[in-house]
Amino acid sequence: MISTAIRVARVGSAAELAAAVLMVAGFPALMLAALVPSVPAFAAAAAVTYLADHYLHRKGSYLINRLGKVRAGLSIRFLIRELLLVLLLARLSLADNLIYYGAIACFIAFYGLQAPHGALVQLIRNRRRMPVATRNVDLKSRIRIPDAPPRRLLHRSAEKMLHLDLFAVGGILLAAQVKSALVGFVGIAITVAVACLYVLALMPYVRGRKTPPNAEKALAAVDDWLREYKPETVLYFSGSKDSAYQVNMWLDTMEKLDSRPLIILRERAILNNLAPTTVPVICVPGGVHLMNMDLSTVRVALYAANVGKNIHLLRVPTMKHVFIGHGDSDKLASVNPFSKVYDEVWTAGRAGRDRYAIADVGVRDDDIVEVGRPQLAPIQTWQGVPEGPRGGAADGHCPTVLYAPTWEGWDDNPGNTSILLAGENIVRRLITADPPVRVLYKPHPFTGTRSKEAKAAHQRITALVQKAAAERAADARFVTDSAAQARAKTELARIEARIAQLVGAGGDKGRDEAEATRDGQADVARHEEVARLRTEWNDAYWRSFPTWEHRVITGAMPRLYDCFNVSDAMVSDISSVVSDFIASGKPYAVTDSAELGAEEFKRNNTAVRAAVILSNSADELGELLAAVRDPAADPLAGDRKELKQYLLGPDEPASIDQFNTAVANLALKAETRNVGQESRIAAVTAETELANAVPGQRVSSAGDTDGVGTG
């Protein structure tokens, strides 16, 4: 019942729900205490509402947002409490007392100060919001960006300002109780004085040297840096904050480019969710600002997503434009007709080329280049399940099966995800398999964001895995090396503390956009140390619990490819996850949730041609587990090897080398086009000048005169 109430109220925990109930119930209690009248009861109810309100704000509760939507926002709640205090004074027959008039005057003055306070806070935030935000771009030497105001002045500023009425409310209540106006006026004086000081403290940050430069100066500084840096290859990205993973997957590749890289983002939310990188990053929310930016040295632009804002860069003819995508799968998104606006489309292997040919959406075969998938380098190839005692005891090896379903998509097509119709069947069969296997459940980060049914199914699957893990931990067959796991957990804590220290020292936490832009220079040594520590963290993480323990894995760490490397097989849906997993050479199964039938399913989806095809009942899982337990009897091993090359291209040369070659070739095409264009412009200019120099004579393109006799 409590969980239902939490879900309905949209709060995050039972404590938040209790705070919400106390806050909502506190206001009727305040009115009742004012009408009775009772000063102690009013003081108690007021304290409850203050504390509950503060707790919900500190937790960032969704309920606070909803109260604002129904005109019961923060200011209204404080005003109601203060009006009820005035009612209490009237009911106590203090309407003729000076404290009554003092209270009214105080609250009028106090709310009069809210407007300049709010205006100053908003003005400061607006002025410190740069027209462009950057990382790894040296603007500090070009323009002066002052420090932000102290965090205590701006963080939750409205709540802090309103809470200054505590002095007045407390003083007035005490005055009413002891029948002395003096203590009330002391509280009133403190509230008004501190509120005035708060407003005065903000004023220096809206003028003079404490304000960042205007948009014109900031953009000029960026252009100056661009002319000095001379970027050659740009990764361009626009999307929602939840789509940051689509650009994050390309950061390592951009760092390894032979040409000078630059990342251009269009949304601040993406910048805030961007993974650490040493590549220069420019976030340009304004389309006009982007179109006026000096990108004259860029020859290749890479696009990871098909979005409307791409047009702001696609319009630049001096560079060649390439769609690289954010995954390679048989989904319709992989053959989007919009792709024909690009000069080239890069795919991992031959399969991508064939998809466009079959889809017939206007992308020419000559414009498709196979470059492999540089991101797949961390995926280890399968060596088979290490030998160990049958049954999965701690001194042997329990085969691991990864269940990594995709999300429900934007429509209700049953083929989008296996979560709804097959997920629970898959997990039940895996956790009850004999001989036993370990289950890793790693859902897509978007799971349940659109569909309530998908969210509910995900929660049921999570519960199944967690229950099975608890039962296995109590099973005497599965022993634990507690000492080794304790050492791993200690190491994990040490690594996490060091990573937090390094990320905190070089990150943007606690800094506003202007400061982050000014100071956002990556420390290469720190960046490399963090990368090394993340590798050590991954190793320690898997050693921190038994190799037979079922696990639900969400969040950024461990990464999907880390899960690939510790797994012996995978169950998934039609998505780029399947194509990526094929790089490992390990057995895999794909769910035909739309129930097309195995042959039709394989005909429609290239990536499943070497997979075990599962129906929604998951009855076929035995075939997958048999291939894991006895690789020599695996009937699909040869098919997987052929499919890997078809989907992802050859192993040699390395994908990053193929990618760099493709960038260099396209840059040469762009340069050739630009030189040719300059030659044509020069020829037209010369022709025009010659024609203007000899009035009445028209010069043909061949240089012959026309309109003037020659004989």
C-alpha positions as CSV (number, residue, x, y, z in Angstrom):
1,M,0.0,0.0,0.0
2,I,2.9,2.4,0.9
3,S,4.6,1.6,-2.5
4,T,1.3,2.4,-4.3
5,A,1.1,5.7,-2.4
6,I,4.7,6.5,-3.3
7,R,4.0,5.8,-6.9
8,V,0.8,7.9,-7.0
9,A,2.4,10.8,-5.2
10,R,5.5,10.6,-7.4
11,V,7.9,10.7,-4.4
12,G,11.1,8.8,-4.1
13,S,10.8,7.1,-0.8
14,A,8.6,6.5,2.3
15,A,10.4,9.3,4.1
16,E,9.4,11.7,1.3
17,L,5.9,10.5,1.4
18,A,5.7,11.0,5.1
19,A,7.1,14.6,4.7
20,A,4.5,15.3,2.0
21,V,1.7,14.1,4.2
22,L,2.9,16.1,7.2
23,M,3.3,19.2,5.1
24,V,-0.2,18.9,3.5
25,A,-1.8,18.1,6.8
26,G,0.1,20.8,8.6
27,F,-1.8,23.7,7.0
28,P,-5.3,22.6,8.1
29,A,-3.7,22.1,11.6
30,L,-2.4,25.7,11.4
31,M,-5.9,27.0,10.6
32,L,-7.4,25.0,13.4
33,A,-4.8,26.2,15.9
34,A,-5.4,29.9,14.8
35,L,-9.2,29.5,15.2
36,V,-9.1,27.8,18.6
37,P,-6.7,29.9,19.3
38,S,-3.6,28.1,20.7
39,V,-0.1,29.5,20.4
40,P,1.7,26.2,21.3
41,A,-0.4,24.2,18.8
42,F,0.2,26.8,16.1
43,A,4.0,26.8,16.8
44,A,4.1,23.0,16.6
45,A,2.1,22.9,13.3
46,A,4.2,25.7,11.9
47,A,7.4,23.8,12.8
48,V,6.1,20.7,11.1
49,T,5.3,22.5,7.8
50,Y,8.7,24.3,7.8
51,L,10.7,21.1,8.3
52,A,8.6,19.0,5.9
53,D,8.8,21.7,3.2
54,H,12.6,22.1,3.7
55,Y,13.1,18.3,3.6
56,L,11.2,18.0,0.3
57,H,13.1,20.8,-1.3
58,R,16.5,19.3,-0.2
59,K,15.5,16.0,-1.7
60,G,14.3,17.7,-4.9
61,S,11.0,16.0,-4.6
62,Y,8.8,15.9,-7.7
63,L,5.8,16.8,-5.4
64,I,7.3,20.3,-5.0
65,N,7.0,20.8,-8.7
66,R,3.5,19.6,-8.8
67,L,2.4,21.9,-6.0
68,G,3.7,24.8,-8.0
69,K,1.6,23.6,-11.0
70,V,-1.6,23.8,-8.9
71,R,-0.9,27.3,-7.6
72,A,0.3,26.0,-4.2
73,G,4.0,26.9,-4.8
74,L,6.6,27.9,-2.3
75,S,5.7,31.6,-1.9
76,I,2.0,30.8,-1.5
77,R,2.7,28.3,1.3
78,F,4.7,30.8,3.2
79,L,2.1,33.5,2.6
80,I,-0.7,31.3,3.9
81,R,1.3,30.5,7.0
82,E,1.9,34.2,7.7
83,L,-1.8,35.1,7.1
84,L,-2.8,32.4,9.5
85,L,-0.4,33.9,12.0
86,V,-2.2,37.2,11.6
87,L,-5.5,35.4,12.1
88,L,-4.1,33.9,15.3
89,L,-3.2,37.3,16.6
90,A,-6.8,38.6,15.9
91,R,-8.3,35.6,17.6
92,L,-6.1,36.3,20.6
93,S,-7.7,39.8,20.8
94,L,-4.4,41.4,19.9
95,A,-5.8,43.3,16.9
96,D,-5.3,46.6,18.8
97,N,-1.8,45.7,19.9
98,L,1.2,47.1,18.2
99,I,2.5,43.6,17.5
100,Y,-0.5,43.0,15.2
101,Y,0.3,46.0,13.1
102,G,4.0,45.3,13.2
103,A,3.3,41.7,11.9
104,I,1.3,43.1,9.0
105,A,3.9,45.7,8.1
106,C,6.7,43.2,8.4
107,F,5.1,40.7,6.0
108,I,4.2,43.4,3.5
109,A,7.8,44.7,3.6
110,F,9.1,41.1,3.5
111,Y,7.1,40.2,0.4
112,G,8.1,43.6,-1.1
113,L,11.7,42.4,-1.0
114,Q,10.9,39.2,-2.8
115,A,10.6,40.9,-6.1
116,P,14.0,42.6,-6.2
117,H,15.6,39.5,-4.7
118,G,14.1,37.3,-7.4
119,A,15.0,39.8,-10.2
120,L,18.6,40.0,-9.0
121,V,19.0,36.2,-8.8
122,Q,17.5,35.7,-12.3
123,L,19.6,38.6,-13.7
124,I,22.8,37.1,-12.3
125,R,22.0,33.7,-13.7
126,N,21.1,35.1,-17.1
127,R,24.3,37.1,-17.3
128,R,26.5,34.2,-16.3
129,R,24.9,32.0,-18.9
130,M,27.4,32.2,-21.8
131,P,26.3,32.2,-25.4
132,V,28.7,29.3,-25.8
133,A,29.9,26.9,-23.1
134,T,33.2,25.2,-23.7
135,R,35.5,22.5,-22.4
136,N,39.2,22.2,-23.2
137,V,39.1,25.5,-25.0
138,D,41.5,28.3,-23.8
139,L,39.2,31.3,-23.3
140,K,40.8,32.3,-20.0
141,S,43.7,34.0,-21.8
142,R,41.3,35.8,-24.2
143,I,38.5,37.2,-22.1
144,R,38.0,37.9,-18.4
145,I,35.4,35.6,-16.8
146,P,34.9,36.5,-13.1
147,D,34.2,34.1,-10.3
148,A,30.5,33.2,-9.7
149,P,28.8,34.6,-6.6
150,P,29.2,32.4,-3.5
151,R,27.1,29.2,-3.9
152,R,25.2,30.0,-0.7
153,L,23.7,33.1,-2.3
154,L,22.2,31.5,-5.4
155,H,21.7,27.8,-4.5
156,R,17.9,27.4,-3.6
157,S,17.8,31.1,-3.2
158,A,14.0,31.5,-3.2
159,E,13.7,29.0,-0.4
160,K,16.5,30.6,1.6
161,M,14.9,34.1,1.2
162,L,11.5,33.0,2.3
163,H,12.8,31.1,5.3
164,L,14.1,34.4,6.7
165,D,10.6,34.9,8.0
166,L,11.4,32.4,10.7
167,F,12.8,35.1,12.9
168,A,9.6,37.2,12.6
169,V,7.2,34.3,13.0
170,G,9.1,33.0,16.0
171,G,9.3,36.4,17.6
172,I,5.6,37.1,17.0
173,L,4.5,33.8,18.4
174,L,6.7,34.3,21.5
175,A,5.3,37.8,21.9
176,A,1.7,36.5,21.7
177,Q,2.6,33.9,24.3
178,V,4.3,36.1,26.9
179,K,2.1,39.2,26.1
180,S,5.2,41.4,25.3
181,A,5.5,43.1,21.9
182,L,9.2,43.8,22.3
183,V,10.4,40.2,21.5
184,G,8.1,40.3,18.5
185,F,9.6,43.5,17.1
186,V,13.1,42.0,17.6
187,G,12.2,39.1,15.4
188,I,10.6,41.4,12.9
189,A,13.7,43.6,12.8
190,I,16.0,40.6,12.2
191,T,13.9,39.3,9.4
192,V,13.7,42.6,7.5
193,A,17.3,43.5,8.1
194,V,18.7,40.1,7.0
195,A,16.4,40.1,3.9
196,C,17.7,43.6,3.0
197,L,21.3,42.4,3.5
198,Y,20.6,39.4,1.2
199,V,19.4,41.7,-1.6
200,L,22.3,44.1,-1.1
201,A,24.8,41.1,-1.2
202,L,23.5,40.2,-4.7
203,M,23.7,43.7,-6.2
204,P,27.5,43.7,-7.0
205,Y,27.2,40.7,-9.2
206,V,24.9,42.4,-11.8
207,R,27.3,45.1,-12.8
208,G,30.9,46.0,-13.3
209,R,33.8,43.6,-13.2
210,K,31.8,40.8,-11.5
211,T,29.8,40.2,-14.7
212,P,31.0,38.0,-17.6
213,P,31.6,39.6,-21.0
214,N,28.7,40.0,-23.3
215,A,27.8,37.6,-26.1
216,E,29.7,39.5,-28.8
217,K,33.0,39.4,-26.9
218,A,32.6,35.7,-25.9
219,L,31.9,34.7,-29.5
220,A,34.8,36.7,-30.7
221,A,37.1,34.9,-28.2
222,V,35.8,31.5,-29.5
223,D,36.5,32.5,-33.1
224,D,40.0,33.7,-32.1
225,W,40.6,30.3,-30.5
226,L,39.2,28.5,-33.5
227,R,41.6,30.4,-35.8
228,E,44.5,29.4,-33.6
229,Y,43.5,25.7,-33.1
230,K,42.4,25.1,-36.7
231,P,40.0,22.2,-36.2
232,E,39.8,19.7,-39.0
233,T,37.2,17.1,-38.0
234,V,34.0,17.9,-36.1
235,L,31.7,15.6,-34.2
236,Y,28.3,17.3,-34.1
237,F,25.5,16.3,-31.8
238,S,22.1,17.5,-30.7
239,G,19.6,15.6,-28.5
240,S,17.9,15.3,-25.1
241,K,19.9,14.8,-21.9
242,D,19.1,11.1,-22.0
243,S,20.7,10.7,-25.4
244,A,24.2,11.8,-24.2
245,Y,25.4,8.2,-24.4
246,Q,25.1,8.5,-28.2
247,V,27.9,11.1,-28.3
248,N,29.8,9.6,-25.4
249,M,30.4,6.4,-27.4
250,W,32.4,8.4,-29.9
251,L,34.7,10.3,-27.5
252,D,37.5,7.7,-27.4
253,T,37.4,7.6,-31.2
254,M,37.7,11.4,-31.5
255,E,40.7,11.3,-29.1
256,K,42.4,8.9,-31.4
257,L,41.9,10.8,-34.7
258,D,45.0,11.7,-36.7
259,S,43.4,15.1,-37.6
260,R,42.6,17.9,-35.1
261,P,39.2,17.1,-33.5
262,L,36.4,19.3,-32.2
263,I,33.1,18.4,-30.6
264,I,30.1,20.7,-31.2
265,L,27.0,20.3,-29.0
266,R,23.8,22.1,-29.2
267,E,22.2,21.6,-25.8
268,R,23.6,22.5,-22.4
269,A,22.0,19.3,-20.9
270,I,24.2,17.2,-23.2
271,L,27.3,19.1,-22.1
272,N,26.5,18.5,-18.5
273,N,26.1,14.8,-19.2
274,L,29.2,14.5,-21.4
275,A,31.8,12.0,-20.3
276,P,35.3,13.3,-19.5
277,T,37.4,13.9,-22.6
278,T,40.5,15.7,-23.7
279,V,38.9,16.8,-27.0
280,P,37.9,20.5,-27.3
281,V,34.1,20.9,-26.8
282,I,32.0,23.8,-27.8
283,C,28.3,23.9,-26.8
284,V,26.4,26.4,-29.0
285,P,22.7,26.5,-28.2
286,G,21.9,29.3,-30.6
287,G,21.6,28.4,-34.3
288,V,22.6,31.9,-35.4
289,H,25.7,31.8,-33.2
290,L,26.7,28.5,-34.8
291,M,26.1,29.7,-38.3
292,N,28.3,32.7,-37.7
293,M,31.1,30.7,-36.1
294,D,34.5,30.5,-37.9
295,L,34.7,26.8,-39.0
296,S,36.6,27.5,-42.2
297,T,39.4,25.0,-41.4
298,V,37.0,22.1,-40.8
299,R,36.9,19.6,-43.6
300,V,34.9,16.7,-42.2
301,A,31.7,16.8,-40.0
302,L,30.5,13.7,-38.3
303,Y,26.9,13.3,-37.2
304,A,25.9,10.7,-34.6
305,A,22.1,11.3,-34.8
306,N,19.5,12.4,-37.4
307,V,17.9,15.5,-35.8
308,G,16.5,18.8,-37.1
309,K,19.3,21.0,-35.8
310,N,21.8,19.2,-38.0
311,I,20.7,21.7,-40.7
312,H,22.6,24.5,-39.0
313,L,25.9,22.8,-39.9
314,L,24.8,20.9,-43.0
315,R,24.4,24.2,-44.7
316,V,28.2,24.7,-44.7
317,P,29.6,23.7,-48.1
318,T,33.3,23.9,-47.3
319,M,33.2,20.6,-45.3
320,K,32.0,17.1,-46.1
321,H,29.2,15.7,-44.0
322,V,29.0,12.1,-42.8
323,F,26.4,10.2,-40.9
324,I,28.2,7.8,-38.5
325,G,25.1,7.0,-36.2
326,H,25.2,5.7,-32.7
327,G,24.8,2.0,-33.3
328,D,24.6,-0.5,-36.2
329,S,21.5,-2.6,-36.2
330,D,18.6,-3.8,-38.3
331,K,16.2,-1.2,-36.8
332,L,14.5,1.2,-39.2
333,A,16.6,4.1,-37.7
334,S,19.7,2.5,-39.3
335,V,18.2,3.3,-42.8
336,N,16.6,6.6,-42.2
337,P,15.7,8.4,-45.5
338,F,17.2,11.6,-44.0
339,S,20.6,10.0,-44.4
340,K,20.7,11.0,-48.0
341,V,21.4,14.6,-47.1
342,Y,25.0,13.6,-46.1
343,D,27.9,13.4,-48.4
344,E,28.7,9.9,-47.1
345,V,27.2,7.3,-44.8
346,W,29.7,5.2,-42.8
347,T,28.7,1.7,-41.7
348,A,30.6,-0.9,-39.8
349,G,30.6,-3.6,-42.5
350,R,29.0,-4.9,-45.7
351,A,25.7,-5.4,-43.8
352,G,25.1,-1.7,-43.4
353,R,25.6,-1.1,-47.2
354,D,23.2,-3.9,-48.0
355,R,20.6,-2.5,-45.6
356,Y,20.5,0.8,-47.5
357,A,20.3,-1.0,-50.9
358,I,17.3,-3.1,-49.7
359,A,15.6,-0.1,-48.0
360,D,15.9,2.0,-51.2
361,V,15.7,5.3,-49.4
362,G,17.9,7.3,-51.7
363,V,21.4,6.7,-50.3
364,R,23.7,5.8,-53.2
365,D,26.0,2.8,-52.8
366,D,28.9,5.0,-53.9
367,D,28.3,7.2,-50.8
368,I,28.6,4.4,-48.3
369,V,32.0,3.6,-46.7
370,E,32.7,0.7,-44.4
371,V,34.9,1.7,-41.5
372,G,34.2,-0.9,-38.8
373,R,33.3,0.0,-35.3
374,P,36.2,1.6,-33.4
375,Q,34.2,1.5,-30.1
376,L,34.3,-2.3,-30.2
377,A,38.1,-2.6,-29.5
378,P,37.5,-3.2,-25.7
379,I,35.4,-6.3,-26.5
380,Q,37.3,-9.5,-25.8
381,T,36.9,-12.6,-28.0
382,W,35.5,-15.8,-26.5
383,Q,37.9,-18.5,-25.4
384,G,35.1,-20.8,-24.2
385,V,33.9,-21.5,-20.6
386,P,36.9,-22.3,-18.3
387,E,36.7,-25.8,-17.0
388,G,35.4,-26.4,-13.5
389,P,33.2,-28.7,-11.5
390,R,29.8,-29.3,-12.9
391,G,27.3,-27.3,-10.8
392,G,28.9,-23.9,-10.5
393,A,30.6,-24.1,-7.1
394,A,32.9,-21.3,-6.1
395,D,36.0,-23.3,-6.9
396,G,34.7,-23.9,-10.4
397,H,33.1,-21.6,-13.0
398,C,29.4,-20.8,-13.3
399,P,28.6,-19.8,-16.9
400,T,27.3,-16.3,-17.1
401,V,24.4,-15.3,-19.4
402,L,23.7,-11.6,-19.9
403,Y,20.1,-10.5,-20.5
404,A,20.3,-7.1,-22.2
405,P,17.0,-6.2,-23.7
406,T,16.4,-2.9,-25.5
407,W,13.7,-0.4,-24.5
408,E,10.0,-0.2,-25.6
409,G,10.6,2.4,-28.3
410,W,8.2,5.2,-29.3
411,D,5.3,2.9,-30.3
412,D,3.7,-0.3,-29.1
413,N,5.2,-2.6,-31.8
414,P,5.6,-5.9,-29.9
415,G,8.9,-6.4,-31.7
416,N,10.6,-3.5,-30.1
417,T,11.5,-5.2,-26.8
418,S,11.3,-8.6,-25.2
419,I,10.7,-7.1,-21.8
420,L,6.9,-7.1,-22.1
421,L,6.1,-10.6,-23.4
422,A,9.2,-12.7,-22.9
423,G,11.4,-11.1,-20.3
424,E,10.1,-12.9,-17.2
425,N,10.1,-16.2,-19.1
426,I,13.7,-15.7,-20.1
427,V,14.8,-14.9,-16.6
428,R,12.8,-17.7,-15.0
429,R,14.4,-20.3,-17.3
430,L,17.9,-18.9,-16.7
431,I,17.7,-18.8,-13.0
432,T,16.2,-22.4,-12.8
433,A,18.7,-23.8,-15.4
434,D,20.4,-27.1,-14.5
435,P,23.4,-27.1,-14.4
436,P,23.1,-23.6,-13.0
437,V,24.1,-20.4,-14.8
438,R,24.6,-16.8,-13.5
439,V,22.3,-14.1,-14.8
440,L,23.3,-10.5,-15.4
441,Y,20.3,-8.3,-16.1
442,K,21.3,-5.0,-17.7
443,P,18.3,-3.2,-19.2
444,H,18.4,-0.3,-21.7
445,P,18.6,3.1,-19.8
446,F,15.4,4.2,-21.5
447,T,13.4,1.2,-20.3
448,G,10.1,2.3,-18.8
449,T,10.4,5.9,-19.8
450,R,7.4,5.8,-22.1
451,S,5.5,2.7,-21.3
452,K,4.1,2.0,-17.8
453,E,3.7,-1.7,-18.8
454,A,7.4,-1.9,-19.7
455,K,8.4,-0.2,-16.4
456,A,6.3,-2.7,-14.4
457,A,7.8,-5.6,-16.4
458,H,11.3,-4.3,-15.7
459,Q,10.5,-4.1,-11.9
460,R,9.1,-7.7,-11.9
461,I,12.2,-9.0,-13.7
462,T,14.4,-7.1,-11.2
463,A,12.5,-8.7,-8.4
464,L,13.0,-12.2,-9.9
465,V,16.7,-11.7,-10.3
466,Q,17.1,-10.4,-6.8
467,K,15.0,-13.1,-5.2
468,A,17.0,-15.8,-7.1
469,A,20.3,-14.2,-5.9
470,A,19.1,-14.3,-2.3
471,E,18.1,-18.0,-2.6
472,R,21.4,-18.9,-4.2
473,A,23.3,-17.2,-1.5
474,A,21.6,-19.4,1.0
475,D,22.3,-22.6,-1.0
476,A,25.1,-24.7,0.5
477,R,26.2,-25.7,-3.0
478,F,27.4,-22.2,-3.7
479,V,30.3,-21.3,-1.4
480,T,31.8,-17.9,-1.0
481,D,35.4,-16.8,-0.7
482,S,34.5,-14.0,1.8
483,A,38.1,-13.0,2.4
484,A,38.8,-12.4,-1.3
485,Q,35.6,-10.5,-1.8
486,A,36.3,-8.4,1.3
487,R,39.7,-7.5,-0.2
488,A,38.1,-6.7,-3.5
489,K,35.5,-4.4,-1.8
490,T,38.2,-2.6,0.0
491,E,40.1,-2.1,-3.2
492,L,36.9,-1.0,-4.9
493,A,36.3,1.6,-2.2
494,R,39.9,2.9,-2.5
495,I,39.6,3.2,-6.3
496,E,36.2,5.0,-6.0
497,A,37.6,7.4,-3.5
498,R,40.5,8.2,-5.8
499,I,38.3,8.6,-8.8
500,A,36.0,10.9,-6.9
501,Q,39.0,12.9,-5.8
502,L,40.3,13.2,-9.4
503,V,36.9,13.9,-10.9
504,G,36.1,16.4,-8.2
505,A,39.4,18.2,-8.7
506,G,38.9,18.5,-12.4
507,G,35.2,18.4,-12.8
508,D,32.4,21.0,-13.0
509,K,30.7,20.2,-9.7
510,G,29.9,23.4,-7.8
511,R,30.9,25.7,-10.7
512,D,28.4,27.6,-12.8
513,E,28.6,27.6,-16.6
514,A,30.8,30.6,-16.9
515,E,33.4,29.2,-14.4
516,A,33.3,25.8,-16.0
517,T,33.9,27.4,-19.4
518,R,36.8,29.4,-18.0
519,D,38.5,26.6,-16.1
520,G,37.3,23.6,-18.1
521,Q,40.8,22.5,-19.3
522,A,41.3,18.7,-19.1
523,D,44.4,17.6,-17.3
524,V,45.7,14.9,-19.6
525,A,47.6,13.1,-16.8
526,R,44.5,13.1,-14.6
527,H,42.4,11.9,-17.5
528,E,44.7,9.0,-18.1
529,E,44.8,8.1,-14.5
530,V,41.0,8.1,-14.3
531,A,40.9,5.8,-17.3
532,R,43.3,3.4,-15.7
533,L,41.5,3.5,-12.4
534,R,38.2,2.7,-14.2
535,T,39.8,-0.4,-15.6
536,E,41.0,-1.4,-12.1
537,W,37.5,-0.6,-10.7
538,N,35.9,-2.9,-13.3
539,D,38.3,-5.8,-12.3
540,A,37.7,-5.2,-8.6
541,Y,33.9,-4.9,-9.1
542,W,33.6,-8.4,-10.6
543,R,35.8,-9.9,-7.9
544,S,33.7,-8.2,-5.1
545,F,31.0,-10.9,-5.3
546,P,30.9,-14.6,-6.2
547,T,31.1,-15.7,-9.8
548,W,27.7,-17.4,-9.4
549,E,25.8,-14.5,-8.0
550,H,22.9,-13.2,-10.1
551,R,23.1,-9.4,-10.6
552,V,20.9,-6.5,-11.8
553,I,23.2,-3.9,-13.4
554,T,22.0,-0.4,-14.0
555,G,23.8,2.9,-14.3
556,A,27.0,3.9,-16.2
557,M,29.3,1.4,-14.4
558,P,30.0,-1.3,-15.2
559,R,29.7,-0.5,-18.9
560,L,27.9,-2.8,-21.3
561,Y,31.1,-4.0,-22.9
562,D,32.4,-4.9,-19.5
563,C,29.3,-7.1,-19.1
564,F,30.1,-8.6,-22.5
565,N,33.6,-9.6,-21.4
566,V,32.5,-11.4,-18.2
567,S,29.6,-13.2,-20.0
568,D,29.6,-16.4,-21.9
569,A,26.4,-15.8,-23.8
570,M,23.8,-13.1,-24.2
571,V,20.1,-12.8,-24.7
572,S,18.8,-9.6,-26.3
573,D,16.5,-8.0,-28.9
574,I,16.9,-6.4,-32.3
575,S,19.3,-3.5,-31.5
576,S,22.9,-2.4,-31.9
577,V,23.7,-4.4,-28.7
578,V,23.4,-7.6,-30.8
579,S,25.7,-6.3,-33.5
580,D,28.3,-5.3,-30.9
581,F,28.1,-8.5,-29.0
582,I,28.8,-10.4,-32.2
583,A,32.4,-8.9,-32.0
584,S,33.0,-11.3,-29.1
585,G,32.2,-14.4,-31.1
586,K,30.2,-15.7,-28.2
587,P,26.8,-17.6,-28.5
588,Y,23.8,-15.3,-28.4
589,A,20.0,-15.5,-28.6
590,V,17.5,-12.9,-29.9
591,T,13.9,-12.8,-29.0
592,D,11.3,-12.8,-31.8
593,S,8.8,-10.9,-29.7
594,A,6.5,-10.1,-32.7
595,E,6.4,-13.9,-33.4
596,L,7.3,-13.6,-37.1
597,G,8.7,-17.1,-37.0
598,A,12.4,-18.1,-37.1
599,E,12.9,-18.0,-40.8
600,E,11.1,-14.8,-41.4
601,F,12.8,-13.2,-38.4
602,K,16.2,-14.1,-39.9
603,R,15.2,-12.9,-43.3
604,N,14.3,-9.5,-41.9
605,N,17.2,-9.1,-39.4
606,T,20.7,-9.8,-40.5
607,A,22.2,-9.8,-37.0
608,V,20.1,-12.8,-35.9
609,R,21.3,-15.2,-38.7
610,A,23.8,-16.8,-36.3
611,A,21.6,-16.5,-33.2
612,V,19.3,-18.9,-31.4
613,I,15.9,-17.5,-32.1
614,L,13.6,-17.4,-29.0
615,S,9.9,-17.3,-28.9
616,N,8.1,-15.4,-26.2
617,S,8.0,-18.6,-24.1
618,A,11.8,-18.8,-24.3
619,D,11.6,-22.6,-24.7
620,E,14.6,-22.5,-27.0
621,L,17.0,-21.3,-24.4
622,G,18.3,-24.8,-23.9
623,E,20.0,-24.6,-27.3
624,L,21.9,-21.5,-26.2
625,L,23.0,-23.0,-22.8
626,A,24.1,-26.2,-24.6
627,A,26.4,-24.2,-26.9
628,V,27.9,-22.4,-23.8
629,R,28.5,-25.7,-21.9
630,D,30.0,-27.5,-24.9
631,P,31.6,-25.2,-27.5
632,A,32.8,-28.1,-29.6
633,A,29.1,-29.0,-30.3
634,D,28.1,-25.5,-31.0
635,P,26.3,-25.6,-34.4
636,L,26.4,-21.9,-35.0
637,A,30.1,-21.1,-34.3
638,G,31.0,-21.0,-38.0
639,D,28.0,-18.8,-38.8
640,R,28.9,-16.4,-36.1
641,K,32.4,-16.0,-37.5
642,E,31.1,-15.2,-41.0
643,L,28.4,-12.9,-39.7
644,K,31.0,-11.0,-37.6
645,Q,32.9,-10.0,-40.7
646,Y,29.8,-9.2,-42.6
647,L,28.4,-6.9,-39.9
648,L,31.6,-5.4,-38.5
649,G,34.1,-5.7,-41.3
650,P,37.5,-7.4,-41.2
651,D,39.7,-7.5,-38.1
652,E,42.6,-6.1,-40.1
653,P,43.4,-3.3,-40.4
654,A,42.1,-2.2,-37.0
655,S,38.8,-0.2,-37.1
656,I,40.4,3.0,-35.8
657,D,42.9,2.8,-38.7
658,Q,40.0,2.3,-41.2
659,F,38.2,5.2,-39.6
660,N,41.2,7.6,-39.8
661,T,41.7,6.6,-43.5
662,A,38.1,7.4,-44.2
663,V,38.4,10.8,-42.5
664,A,41.6,11.6,-44.5
665,N,40.1,10.6,-47.8
666,L,36.9,12.6,-47.2
667,A,39.0,15.6,-46.1
668,L,40.9,15.4,-49.4
669,K,37.6,15.5,-51.3
670,A,36.5,18.5,-49.4
671,E,39.8,20.3,-50.0
672,T,39.6,19.4,-53.7
673,R,36.1,20.8,-53.9
674,N,37.2,24.0,-52.1
675,V,40.2,24.5,-54.4
676,G,38.1,23.9,-57.4
677,Q,35.5,26.4,-56.2
678,E,38.2,29.0,-55.5
679,S,39.5,28.5,-59.1
680,R,36.0,28.9,-60.6
681,I,35.4,32.1,-58.5
682,A,38.7,33.5,-59.6
683,A,38.0,32.8,-63.2
684,V,34.5,34.4,-63.0
685,T,36.1,37.4,-61.2
686,A,38.8,37.8,-63.9
687,E,36.2,37.5,-66.6
688,T,34.0,40.2,-65.0
689,E,37.0,42.5,-64.5
690,L,38.0,42.1,-68.1
691,A,34.5,42.8,-69.4
692,N,34.3,45.9,-67.2
693,A,37.7,47.1,-68.5
694,V,36.6,47.1,-72.2
695,P,33.1,48.6,-72.5
696,G,30.9,47.1,-75.1
697,Q,32.9,43.9,-75.3
698,R,31.7,40.6,-73.9
699,V,34.3,38.0,-73.2
700,S,33.3,34.4,-73.6
701,S,34.3,31.7,-71.2
702,A,36.8,30.5,-73.8
703,G,38.5,33.8,-73.9
704,D,37.3,34.7,-77.4
705,T,35.8,38.2,-78.0
706,D,32.3,38.5,-79.2
707,G,30.5,41.5,-80.5
708,V,33.6,43.2,-81.9
709,G,34.8,42.7,-85.5
710,T,38.2,41.0,-85.9
711,G,38.8,41.5,-89.6
